[in-house]
């Protein structure tokens, strides 16, 4: 429809091309870049499947089996005999692991993030300390939770505690880095004002930086709790406690209906947590207006 | 006309803030202790476990002797002795990276197509919208190791099942991020195109896509790093890559091999982090021009 009334004739088009040469050139360049990128990606996939690929019969067999698994997911048998108590206890244990791990990580990551912040550590010696701490964060978050879980199983034995420690270590790295970035992004002026008033360093960091980065801090922590609830299931696969164990057991036993059920429960749980964190975000990150002294409430445009 | 003194005004605000922070602290403490109880997290066990952890860390450190540092692979205490399996480990690491890249690109592509119908401002029928959203939620909530177990059971051990597992999991995550991006895009260009008689597809392509494309790219770079980290564990269940090697080394107590694999993983993660940070920075710069 868009072209009906104003179809461009060839002469008009060449005229346009002359007049807006720069635009047409950049469009052509864009097309060339997009096309060659697409070609590179296509070749990458061809190589990937060529070197790692499956034989056709493997492929068909596999697809056949996958079809069976998915079919079994939707046909629930013997529901009345499922050990629901066990499933829900394991889900509760997973939530326990997530909360204990993330809260402990928050407690450690907050002070460490100040030590890692470029804004706070502004002399040469302090800056080198902050570099060391940031590298430490990189190591902590560079290794996946499940691998930390396996390492901690060696240290504290099988069970949920290893999972807590795994989440704790990984989140200290991740949250520490993100908190430090949010400390670095704050407005400088309140700190300067505070130092003009004679505040010491600690007061400057508490009231000049943390007041501003607190919404970020809260948002990141809430998001991390939610995201960990989703990823903590892998911990059970390596023996670090929680719902992953139920997954592993039931997959081996071909109970795909149980797998489906647990995933649906987790979806519901994550949705509830999502709603809860949205409420908290609304209340504490967007915030509510506090009436000024002896003035009617002024609604600030957000 | 002042109806209250400043002092009483200040006190009333302060009191409310104090009450709220007290309530929150108590609430969080209760949740914390209860979850500590559920997960058997107690300071005494941690206190007893910490020495073991550091013991383990010192165990996995390689024994390097200065005089023979550059000797051949048969001398104990040389770099070559420490890295005697590197010729096996580095191709596995490459495989892990290949899986991560393949899964990231494909999931981003699919999520791009899925995100427009899944967002609420593209005038697509609600049943398709909620269908896509539920599929995405299911894909991302099922842990990637569960997907991996499923595909390994179907296709056998190898990198392809790992690729499918990682693809499905990150498809779920990416779709959610993408449709949230589309939903906050400005609808002014869309309304303008609609007034000109553009079709629904044209409105998405020319009205919404230019607004969201840079954000999609930035999410894709971020996802690449996450996917690499996650693809290192696919090997635990036979999904290909370095994970198998790492798990065997941990379980069989090949201490020095654990440390060398971990070092390789950390190096690649840092490298990917650095590259994706640079690319995202450039993207933002181009955006602002």
Interface residues (C-beta under 8 A of the other chain):
Chain A: X1 X2 X41 X44 X45 X48 X49 X52 X53 X54 X58 X59 X61 X62 X63 X65 X66 X69 X92 X93 X95 X96 X97 X98 X99 X100 X101 X103 X104 X138 X139 X142 X143 X144 X146 X147 X150 X151 X152 X154 X155 X156 X159 X160 X161 X163 X164 X165 X230 X231 X233 X234 X237 X238 X241 X244 X247 X248 X251 X259 X263 X264 X266 X267 X270 X271 X290 X293 X294
Chain B: X2 X3 X4 X6 X9 X10 X13 X28 X31 X32 X34 X35 X36 X37 X38 X39 X40 X41 X45 X46 X48 X49 X50 X52 X53 X55 X56 X95 X98 X101 X102 X105 X106 X137 X138 X140 X141 X142 X143 X144 X145 X146 X149 X150 X151 X153 X154 X155 X156 X158 X159 X160 X163 X196 X197 X198 X199 X202 X229 X230 X232 X233 X236 X237 X240 X246 X247 X250 X262 X265 X266 X269 X270 X273
